[in-house]
């Protein structure tokens, strides 16, 4: 099994009030592991010699095999113990840590961090607590790639294209590129940033 470091959690619901333990069980039952990911491919192009990657909000770790196959050292973080037990059992070479994202602290810096449809489930106040932890986890010049639902009108947890960029930029990153038009709205919902401070 993969390595799983557990921390005691009190409240599993946040942001949009999804029960993430139940969501992990549903995701595992329905999961079709991706054969490839453009996000992983783009990161491999930016860091061709591999490096250490933080998957912030990894859930059941479905992208772990792709990062490992691309030559990255992989660390997944999620608040749901249910999700991480599944992730560790399915990914014996992965490393997983149970923590809320706003509580993450690491001794060794990462070369990149990724977020697959995670921040879109958090309120703005929660996002403002999470992004400093993502920034602190990376070395200077590290990459942050996120794929988050982008809407035309801000909701309780989702943001417009310009709002996502402004939010992440306030926390020590500069935008490098965006891609993947949201089919409903036609605006990009995948973003590449680089840590500047």
ZABAMI-123572 format. One line per 8 residues: number of its first residue (from 1); their letters; for each residue x, z, y of N, C-alpha, C. Coordinates in Angstrom, 3 decimals. Layout:
<panus>
NUM = A = X/Z/Y/X/Z/Y/X/Z/Y  ...;
</panus>
This chain:
<panus>
1 = XXXXXXXX = 0.834/0.000/-1.202/0.000/0.000/0.000/0.864/0.000/1.245  0.316/-0.526/2.335/1.014/-0.462/3.616/1.074/0.978/4.107  1.975/1.227/5.034/2.134/2.575/5.581/1.026/2.859/6.594  0.362/4.019/6.438/-0.712/4.412/7.348/-0.439/5.803/7.874  -0.257/5.915/9.201/-0.107/7.215/9.861/-1.446/7.607/10.450  -1.978/8.758/10.023/-3.307/9.184/10.464/-3.218/10.219/11.568  -4.158/10.152/12.487/-4.364/11.185/13.499/-5.835/11.579/13.446  -6.117/12.838/13.680/-7.519/13.288/13.673/-8.252/12.717/14.890;
9 = XXXXXXXX = -9.424/12.137/14.658/-10.215/11.566/15.737/-11.529/12.336/15.850  -12.076/12.376/17.037/-13.313/13.110/17.260/-14.525/12.202/17.431  -14.393/11.151/18.238/-15.534/10.305/18.575/-15.187/8.860/18.277  -15.848/8.270/17.298/-15.511/6.917/16.887/-16.179/5.846/17.743  -17.161/6.209/18.531/-17.851/5.216/19.350/-17.311/5.240/20.769  -17.251/4.077/21.381/-16.806/3.963/22.758/-17.339/2.649/23.306  -17.162/2.424/24.591/-17.520/1.141/25.192/-18.923/0.692/24.858  -19.024/-0.268/23.951/-20.328/-0.842/23.647/-21.043/-0.118/22.507;
17 = XXXXXXXX = -20.565/1.070/22.112/-21.249/1.948/21.160/-21.344/1.398/19.742  -20.456/0.477/19.359/-20.426/-0.016/17.980/-19.859/1.071/17.073  -20.439/1.222/15.885/-19.909/2.133/14.874/-18.781/1.386/14.149  -17.537/1.697/14.506/-16.415/0.892/14.027/-16.053/1.164/12.580  -16.393/2.321/12.033/-16.205/2.536/10.596/-17.138/1.612/9.812  -18.402/1.552/10.230/-19.362/0.671/9.583/-18.967/-0.786/9.779  -18.480/-1.122/10.966/-18.044/-2.493/11.246/-16.881/-2.891/10.350  -15.966/-1.956/10.075/-14.841/-2.246/9.187/-15.326/-2.583/7.786;
25 = XXXXXXXX = -16.300/-1.810/7.277/-16.846/-2.086/5.946/-17.522/-3.456/5.912  -18.279/-3.769/6.973/-18.947/-5.084/7.027/-17.925/-6.214/7.101  -16.884/-6.033/7.954/-15.858/-7.067/8.110/-15.140/-7.318/6.794  -14.842/-6.246/6.074/-14.140/-6.398/4.804/-15.012/-7.122/3.786  -16.286/-6.787/3.742/-17.190/-7.422/2.792/-17.362/-8.911/3.079  -17.323/-9.282/4.355/-17.577/-10.668/4.751/-16.312/-11.444/5.082  -15.161/-10.779/5.054/-13.941/-11.383/5.600/-13.467/-12.596/4.815  -13.096/-13.614/5.560/-12.385/-14.765/5.038/-11.061/-14.811/5.809;
33 = XXXXXXXX = -9.970/-14.335/5.201/-8.703/-14.277/5.942/-8.340/-15.633/6.536  -7.887/-15.632/7.787/-7.552/-16.912/8.426/-6.345/-17.561/7.780  -6.401/-18.870/7.610/-5.248/-19.592/7.074/-4.153/-19.736/8.111  -4.570/-19.754/9.352/-3.614/-19.804/10.465/-4.319/-19.317/11.721  -3.526/-19.060/12.768/-4.080/-18.619/14.043/-3.262/-19.243/15.157  -3.947/-19.889/16.090/-3.229/-20.478/17.217/-2.518/-19.402/18.022  -3.116/-18.210/18.107/-2.484/-17.113/18.824/-1.150/-16.738/18.181  -1.133/-16.626/16.849/0.113/-16.317/16.136/1.108/-17.455/16.304;
41 = XXXXXXXX = 0.627/-18.698/16.193/1.510/-19.854/16.355/2.149/-19.886/17.741  1.361/-19.593/18.760/1.904/-19.602/20.120/2.941/-18.501/20.303  2.686/-17.339/19.745/3.658/-16.258/19.857/4.944/-16.621/19.130  4.828/-17.237/17.962/6.018/-17.669/17.220/6.820/-18.687/18.020  6.137/-19.508/18.815/6.839/-20.462/19.672/7.565/-19.794/20.826  7.010/-18.671/21.313/7.637/-17.940/22.415/8.763/-17.028/21.932  8.632/-16.506/20.698/9.633/-15.606/20.118/10.084/-16.201/18.777  10.856/-17.295/18.817/11.172/-18.021/17.578/11.994/-17.222/16.574;
49 = XXXXXXXX = 12.669/-16.172/17.011/13.451/-15.358/16.082/12.669/-14.153/15.575  11.359/-14.180/15.741/10.545/-13.047/15.306/10.640/-11.906/16.295  10.450/-10.722/15.834/10.461/-9.554/16.703/9.412/-8.568/16.234  9.236/-7.534/17.004/8.322/-6.448/16.652/7.004/-6.654/17.396  5.887/-6.711/16.667/4.583/-7.020/17.256/3.620/-5.849/17.066  2.965/-5.474/18.155/1.905/-4.481/18.146/0.559/-5.202/18.146  -0.260/-4.920/17.138/-1.622/-5.453/17.082/-2.547/-4.332/17.545  -2.933/-4.378/18.812/-3.714/-3.309/19.437/-5.190/-3.498/19.148;
57 = XXXXXXXX = -5.726/-2.647/18.273/-7.103/-2.786/17.818/-7.171/-3.692/16.610  -6.346/-3.415/15.604/-6.158/-4.333/14.472/-7.321/-4.381/13.502  -8.238/-3.386/13.533/-9.353/-3.308/12.597/-8.812/-3.357/11.168  -9.245/-4.289/10.324/-8.821/-4.301/8.929/-7.508/-5.070/8.717  -6.829/-5.410/9.798/-5.506/-6.033/9.696/-5.517/-7.456/9.181  -6.561/-8.197/9.494/-6.698/-9.536/8.905/-5.615/-10.504/9.370  -4.965/-10.246/10.528/-3.911/-11.145/10.992/-2.518/-10.691/10.569  -2.431/-9.520/9.951/-1.138/-9.004/9.518/-0.360/-10.002/8.657;
65 = XXXXXXXX = -0.958/-10.612/7.624/-0.190/-11.550/6.796/0.388/-12.730/7.577  -0.349/-13.191/8.599/0.140/-14.325/9.387/1.362/-13.931/10.217  1.328/-12.731/10.802/2.492/-12.273/11.567/3.695/-12.074/10.659  3.480/-11.479/9.498/4.588/-11.262/8.564/5.159/-12.597/8.088  4.289/-13.563/7.789/4.745/-14.881/7.339/5.540/-15.604/8.416  5.231/-15.306/9.695/5.956/-15.926/10.816/7.264/-15.196/11.129  7.580/-14.150/10.378/8.846/-13.453/10.547/8.819/-12.264/11.478  7.622/-11.778/11.820/7.505/-10.636/12.724/7.424/-9.324/11.949;
73 = XXXXXXXX = 7.909/-8.260/12.568/7.636/-6.907/12.096/6.292/-6.518/12.694  5.377/-6.014/11.875/3.995/-5.823/12.298/3.610/-4.357/12.295  3.014/-3.895/13.412/2.439/-2.561/13.502/1.016/-2.711/14.040  0.034/-2.283/13.259/-1.360/-2.340/13.685/-1.861/-0.961/14.070  -2.618/-0.889/15.163/-3.182/0.375/15.633/-4.690/0.218/15.760  -5.411/1.219/15.270/-6.866/1.213/15.404/-7.348/2.658/15.353  -8.520/2.915/15.912/-9.052/4.269/15.894/-9.815/4.569/14.611  -10.207/3.540/13.868/-11.050/3.713/12.690/-10.214/3.933/11.431;
81 = XXXXXXXX = -10.315/5.126/10.858/-9.605/5.390/9.601/-10.118/4.484/8.496  -11.422/4.237/8.481/-12.020/3.358/7.477/-11.352/1.981/7.516  -11.203/1.424/8.718/-10.573/0.112/8.865/-9.124/0.145/8.409  -8.416/1.205/8.750/-6.977/1.256/8.451/-6.697/1.504/6.977  -7.559/2.223/6.287/-7.405/2.371/4.841/-7.507/0.997/4.181  -8.485/0.201/4.622/-8.624/-1.169/4.121/-7.385/-1.983/4.483  -6.959/-1.908/5.735/-5.810/-2.695/6.193/-4.559/-2.383/5.387  -4.284/-1.087/5.188/-3.074/-0.689/4.474/-3.123/-1.095/3.009;
89 = XXXXXXXX = -4.321/-1.029/2.404/-4.428/-1.392/0.989/-4.271/-2.900/0.786  -4.650/-3.691/1.773/-4.565/-5.150/1.662/-3.229/-5.718/2.142  -2.461/-4.912/2.859/-1.213/-5.403/3.468/-0.073/-4.434/3.175  0.505/-4.517/1.983/1.532/-3.545/1.591/2.792/-3.582/2.444  3.019/-4.659/3.169/4.202/-4.735/4.026/3.902/-4.403/5.483  2.660/-4.082/5.782/2.288/-3.744/7.154/2.441/-2.264/7.424  2.483/-1.921/8.701/2.529/-0.524/9.134/1.330/-0.299/10.045  0.582/0.786/9.802/-0.654/1.025/10.525/-0.706/2.454/11.049;
97 = XXXXXXXX = -1.241/2.602/12.254/-1.318/3.905/12.917/-2.741/4.121/13.399  -3.297/5.290/13.093/-4.627/5.632/13.585/-4.502/6.311/14.945  -5.072/5.690/15.961/-5.014/6.234/17.315/-5.978/5.456/18.187  -6.577/6.132/19.161/-7.231/5.385/20.218/-6.146/4.645/20.996  -6.464/3.472/21.493/-5.448/2.667/22.175/-4.933/3.354/23.432  -5.763/4.150/24.076/-5.304/4.822/25.299/-4.410/6.025/24.999  -4.262/6.362/23.715/-3.364/7.448/23.320/-2.066/6.955/22.696  -1.867/5.640/22.587/-0.685/5.096/21.908/0.604/5.483/22.621;
105 = XXXXXXXX = 1.584/5.950/21.847/2.931/6.224/22.346/3.902/5.826/21.243  4.944/5.089/21.598/5.916/4.632/20.620/7.337/4.943/21.097  8.207/5.252/20.158/9.609/5.497/20.502/10.379/4.194/20.611  10.042/3.223/19.787/10.756/1.941/19.762/9.893/0.870/20.424  10.445/0.120/21.385/9.620/-0.867/22.103/9.295/-2.094/21.260  8.235/-2.766/21.659/7.793/-3.990/21.005/8.231/-5.212/21.797  8.392/-6.332/21.084/8.682/-7.615/21.730/7.403/-8.307/22.166  6.291/-7.922/21.549/4.996/-8.526/21.895/3.877/-7.592/21.489;
113 = XXXXXXXX = 2.753/-7.742/22.180/1.519/-7.067/21.807/0.413/-8.103/21.799  -0.532/-7.930/20.901/-1.670/-8.839/20.820/-2.953/-8.025/20.759  -4.031/-8.631/21.212/-5.346/-8.001/21.186/-6.368/-9.073/20.846  -6.959/-8.981/19.645/-7.962/-9.951/19.194/-9.351/-9.366/19.403  -10.054/-9.768/20.442/-11.449/-9.349/20.658/-11.599/-7.839/20.600  -10.786/-7.134/21.391/-10.775/-5.672/21.402/-11.209/-5.137/22.761  -10.529/-5.554/23.814/-10.827/-5.044/25.151/-12.254/-5.374/25.577  -12.812/-6.444/25.039/-14.183/-6.838/25.387/-15.214/-5.824/24.906;
121 = XXXXXXXX = -14.803/-4.867/24.082/-15.710/-3.819/23.613/-15.550/-2.510/24.388  -14.639/-2.490/25.363/-14.369/-1.284/26.144/-14.893/-1.420/27.565  -15.334/-0.300/28.134/-15.730/-0.287/29.534/-14.504/-0.523/30.410  -14.719/-0.811/31.684/-13.602/-1.023/32.598/-12.721/0.223/32.680  -13.344/1.405/32.709/-12.559/2.640/32.772/-11.677/2.773/31.532  -12.203/2.403/30.367/-11.405/2.449/29.141/-10.299/1.406/29.164  -10.608/0.209/29.658/-9.583/-0.824/29.783/-8.431/-0.352/30.672  -8.776/0.327/31.765/-7.751/0.815/32.702/-6.874/1.892/32.069;
129 = XXXXXXXX = -7.356/2.552/31.029/-6.558/3.534/30.299/-5.721/2.875/29.205  -6.232/1.785/28.637/-5.550/1.112/27.530/-4.380/0.268/28.008  -4.565/-0.502/29.068/-3.527/-1.452/29.488/-2.207/-0.797/29.869  -2.183/0.369/30.508/-0.882/1.013/30.739/-0.164/1.365/29.438  -0.913/1.687/28.375/-0.301/2.001/27.088/0.268/0.744/26.452  -0.423/-0.387/26.606/0.109/-1.655/26.087/1.373/-2.030/26.849  1.338/-1.875/28.172/2.528/-2.186/28.973/3.700/-1.292/28.593  3.434/0.003/28.427/4.502/0.945/28.092/5.086/0.684/26.708;
137 = XXXXXXXX = 4.299/0.079/25.817/4.772/-0.186/24.458/5.769/-1.335/24.404  5.750/-2.213/25.422/6.598/-3.398/25.388/7.896/-3.226/26.158  8.906/-3.921/25.717/10.165/-3.961/26.471/9.964/-4.838/27.706  10.837/-4.740/28.719/10.749/-5.664/29.855/10.843/-7.114/29.374  9.960/-7.950/29.868/9.929/-9.344/29.441/9.105/-9.595/28.197  8.530/-8.555/27.615/7.727/-8.722/26.398/6.467/-9.522/26.694  5.888/-10.053/25.639/4.705/-10.911/25.723/3.459/-10.121/25.350  2.369/-10.376/26.063/1.058/-9.836/25.694/0.092/-11.006/25.603;
145 = XXXXXXXX = -0.474/-11.209/24.410/-1.459/-12.273/24.202/-2.780/-11.629/23.815  -3.837/-12.028/24.486/-5.149/-11.489/24.149/-6.167/-12.614/24.036  -7.107/-12.415/23.139/-8.242/-13.313/22.987/-9.486/-12.464/23.173  -10.145/-12.603/24.314/-11.275/-11.739/24.681/-12.424/-12.588/25.211  -13.624/-12.188/24.868/-14.799/-12.913/25.329/-14.818/-12.988/26.856  -14.921/-14.201/27.360/-14.931/-14.434/28.805/-16.306/-14.949/29.206  -16.914/-14.292/30.170/-18.286/-14.611/30.566/-18.312/-15.103/32.014  -19.431/-15.668/32.406/-19.579/-16.145/33.781/-20.033/-15.031/34.714;
153 = XXXXXXXX = -20.724/-14.035/34.171/-21.173/-12.880/34.944/-20.735/-11.614/34.222  -20.050/-10.731/34.935/-19.527/-9.499/34.352/-20.635/-8.672/33.696  -20.336/-8.099/32.523/-21.238/-7.181/31.842/-20.586/-5.795/31.828  -21.178/-4.876/31.095/-20.622/-3.518/31.024/-19.220/-3.518/30.409  -18.949/-4.467/29.503/-17.654/-4.486/28.814/-16.919/-5.819/28.915  -17.607/-6.900/29.292/-16.983/-8.217/29.325/-16.728/-8.653/30.769  -15.695/-9.470/30.933/-15.273/-9.875/32.277/-15.237/-11.389/32.431  -15.238/-11.810/33.707/-15.020/-13.218/34.030/-13.544/-13.558/33.856;
161 = XXXXXXXX = -13.246/-14.844/33.822/-11.874/-15.355/33.665/-10.922/-14.746/34.699  -11.286/-14.810/35.980/-10.413/-14.280/37.028/-10.268/-12.761/36.940  -11.310/-12.084/36.449/-11.244/-10.628/36.317/-10.287/-10.202/35.210  -10.293/-10.923/34.089/-9.343/-10.600/33.018/-7.914/-10.726/33.521  -7.632/-11.824/34.209/-6.269/-12.046/34.698/-5.879/-10.974/35.708  -6.769/-10.658/36.640/-6.480/-9.631/37.649/-6.263/-8.267/37.003  -7.095/-7.930/36.023/-6.991/-6.638/35.346/-5.631/-6.467/34.675  -5.232/-7.427/33.875/-3.965/-7.310/33.152/-2.790/-7.383/34.125;
169 = XXXXXXXX = -2.886/-8.231/35.133/-1.796/-8.374/36.110/-1.535/-7.081/36.873  -2.568/-6.291/37.133/-2.391/-5.008/37.823/-1.548/-4.019/37.048  -1.368/-4.278/35.773/-0.662/-3.335/34.919/0.729/-3.832/34.519  1.318/-4.642/35.382/2.716/-5.020/35.190/2.950/-6.289/34.400  1.972/-7.190/34.383/2.115/-8.459/33.665/1.867/-9.629/34.611  2.453/-10.780/34.286/2.122/-12.019/34.992/1.555/-13.012/33.984  0.595/-13.810/34.428/-0.048/-14.776/33.547/0.884/-15.965/33.309  1.019/-16.384/32.055/1.821/-17.555/31.717/0.964/-18.753/31.359;
177 = XXXXXXXX = -0.161/-18.502/30.670/-0.983/-19.622/30.216/-2.328/-19.092/29.722  -3.320/-19.970/29.675/-4.604/-19.676/29.042/-5.000/-20.888/28.219  -5.868/-20.651/27.225/-6.347/-21.755/26.400/-7.615/-21.319/25.681  -8.159/-22.186/24.875/-9.338/-21.959/24.037/-10.608/-21.767/24.874  -11.226/-22.869/25.313/-12.464/-22.754/26.087/-13.567/-22.055/25.300  -14.192/-21.069/25.920/-15.353/-20.415/25.340/-16.453/-21.468/25.209  -16.945/-21.725/23.998/-17.898/-22.833/23.830/-19.205/-22.641/24.593  -19.561/-21.403/24.881/-20.812/-21.153/25.592/-20.680/-21.383/27.087;
185 = XXXXXXXX = -19.487/-21.055/27.638/-19.326/-21.094/29.093/-18.292/-22.111/29.569  -17.428/-22.592/28.682/-16.443/-23.592/29.072/-15.226/-23.048/29.788  -15.085/-21.723/29.858/-13.882/-21.124/30.462/-12.986/-20.582/29.350  -11.693/-20.552/29.595/-10.751/-20.107/28.572/-10.943/-18.621/28.253  -10.764/-18.276/26.971/-10.851/-16.868/26.592/-9.631/-16.395/25.790  -8.527/-17.130/25.881/-7.260/-16.679/25.304/-6.203/-16.750/26.401  -5.388/-15.696/26.506/-4.494/-15.514/27.645/-3.106/-15.080/27.166  -2.060/-15.624/27.792/-0.684/-15.193/27.519/-0.116/-14.605/28.810;
193 = XXXXX = 0.408/-13.391/28.705/1.047/-12.690/29.824/2.473/-12.305/29.435  3.284/-12.051/30.455/4.622/-11.507/30.235/4.801/-10.272/31.089  5.384/-9.241/30.490/5.585/-7.994/31.221/6.681/-8.182/32.263  6.381/-7.788/33.487/7.334/-7.959/34.594/7.930/-6.645/35.035  7.304/-5.514/34.680/7.821/-4.211/35.128/7.621/-3.166/34.050;
</panus>
